[in-house]
Amino acid sequence: MKNTTQLHCFFFSFTLLIITEFANSQDSNWTHFRGNHLNGISTTDNIPLKWDTSSIKWKTTIHDKGYSSPVVFGNQIWITTATPDGKKLYAVCLDYLTGKIVFDIKAFSPEDVIGKHSVNTYASPTPCIEEGFVYVHYGSLGTACIKTSDGSIVWKRNDLKCNHVQGPGSSPIIYKNLLILHYEGIDVRYIVALDKSTGKTVWRTDRPDKPYEPLLEIGKKAYITPIIVNVKGRDLLISNGSAVCCAYDPLSGEEVWRVVRGAESTVPMPITEKGIVYFYTGSMDDTAGTVFDEIVAVNPDGKGDITETNILWKKRDDITHTQMLTPVIKDGLIYTVSSKNILMCIDATNGEEIWSEPLKVTYNASPAYKNGNIWFFSVKGDVLAIKAGRKYEVVAQNRMDSGIWATPAIVRQSIIVRTEKDLYRIGK
């Protein structure tokens, strides 16, 4: 009897271990904007190339409006949404297998609503999630930690403010015991780290003032999400704004280095591969009055102002409006779509354009890499998959029933796609 009991306990413990490992697996979850490593790269099994009714595992209508991306942990998918006037801000949890809404939580009811751009929503920042907790963020309108087991709110903050002008956009990230948030408005610009367990401020660092002094007030805002890179054994928080890209110590907020470049608000987050950091600047004007931005490659091993010493290359891109999407980088190649709807492949070693193709519609959601293919998603609902490499090759084309503004999540042979009205799980 004792041996049988021990055997049952062993199998129970083993099963629990397998379930826990599945829930915690990097391949099984999608924890931040652009994934577990903030890079838009999925390492799970393949997803369908051709989407039809058999590919749609479920479709769930999401009330109100939001452009936040889905995050996935275990059997839960979380997104945010908001009423069009911004007076009610929600966190919504869906069952991964069925699409059934598990929790629909009104996180905030702001008394004073901030303004926003017509193409933005009050629920554009993407949540971040870990075992037991999801962190939802609505810029100056509030931040909350929610217990994923029962939907209860652990803590809230709505005292952190800036004048976004065009609405919230920066997404939070988890780093060790910290939740890191960006507030970059026309009035103040700062980064703050909260204790993720309590919501209390651990550190706050203001952006350097001098690079912003020449800028018009309207150009001082930014909507980026930072990344973490490791340089010679030291983690750095890389954060680009409209006038400057800075590296900070993520535990203290101390500035390590800066690159001064740009003159107008910026949206794309930085990217990294093989020890190099790449970022989009804010838009600038040349002497002829042409508006452009740049992709800048930086050696992140430096200290102080490294503008003149550590920039490896810059690639100019004449623009019609602010660059929206964040590129994906894989195996030395950068894939992006310009504001003029030009799909480009760029050599990450020197900034040279390898190939480019004009597109007929606008792509504002950030692309994602999966199993040798780069996926792009348009505001009209077009879904384009190309083969990663130095030759332009279309692998698949699909069409959703409405526009896609949110970057999808790719997990467990499925892609979680948010359109303007619905959330889909498409898979095998």
C-alpha positions, 0 to 999 in steps of 0.5 A: 500500500505504501509503495502504491501511494508513493507511486501515485504521488510520483505520477501526480508530481510528475504530471504537475511538473509537466503542466507547470513546465508547459505553462512556463515554457518560452515556446508556449506563452507570449508574454509581452508586446512582440513576444517573450523577448520583445522581438516578434520571433516565435519558436513554436511549431508551424501555423497554417499558411492558407486560412479558411473556415477550417483554420479558425478555431474560434472567433470572439467579438470584443466590445468597444475598441482597442489596439493592444496586442494579445498576450498569452500565458497557460490557458489564458489570453488577455487584451485591453479595450476601452469605450470610444470616449475613454471613460471606461477602461477594461481588461478582458481574459479569454480561454485559449482553447474555446475563446470564451470570455473568462473575465471582463474587468473594468479596471479604470473609470477616469474622470478626466479623459485625455485627448487622442489621435483619430487612429489611436485608441485609449487601449493601445498599450499591450499588457504583459503577463507572467505566472499568476499576474497580468499588468494592464496599462493605459498610459496616463489613465492608469496601470493595474496588476490583476490576479489571473486566477480570479480577476481581482485587482492587486494594485492600481496607479493612476497618479503617473501623468504626462500629456500624450496629446495623441493618446497612450501607446507605450507598453509595459515590460517586466524585468525581474521584480520591476514593471517598467513604464514610459511616459513621454509627453510634450510636457514631461518625459520620464521612465519609471520602474514599479515594484510589480508586487506592490505598484510602489515606485522603485526608481524614476528617471527623467529624459535628458533635457538638452536634446529636446530643447531645439524641438517644437513642443508637439514633437517631444512626445514618443510612444515606444516600448523599450527592450533589454539587451546584455552587453558584456554581462550587464543588462541595459534598458534601451529606450529611444525617444523623439530626440535621443536613444538612451541606455539605462541600468534597469535596476537603478534607472541610471543613464549609461549612454545616449545617442542624440538623433531625431526631432519629432515623435517616434513610435517603433521600439528598438531592436537588437541582434548579435550585440548591435542595437537598431532604432528608428529616429523621430522625423527630421527635416533636411535643408530642402524641407523634405521630412525623413527618419532614419534607422540607426545601428549602434554599438551598445558598448559605450558610456556617455554621449556616444553619438560621434563614436558608436553609430555604425550606420544610418539609413534614411527613409523619406516619410509621409507620416510617422513610422508606426511599426517595429521591424523584425530582425532575423539572421542579419536581415531587417524587414520593415515597411516604410510609411510610404508602404514600401516593404524592405529587406535591409542588410543589418551589417551595413544598412544597404537595401537588399530588395524592396516591394511597393504595397497597396495598403498600409501596414501599422501592426508590427511584423512577426517571424515564424518558421522561416517566414515573415508575417505582415498585417494591414489596416485593411485586413490583408495578411502577407507572409514572405519567405525570409531571405535575400530574395522577395518571395510571397509564401501566403496571402490571406484576408480578414474581415476587418482591419488589423492594428494590433500585432498578433501573438504566435503560440502553440501552432496558432496565431492570435489575431485581433481585428478591429472588432474580433479576436481570432485563434487561427491554427491547425 
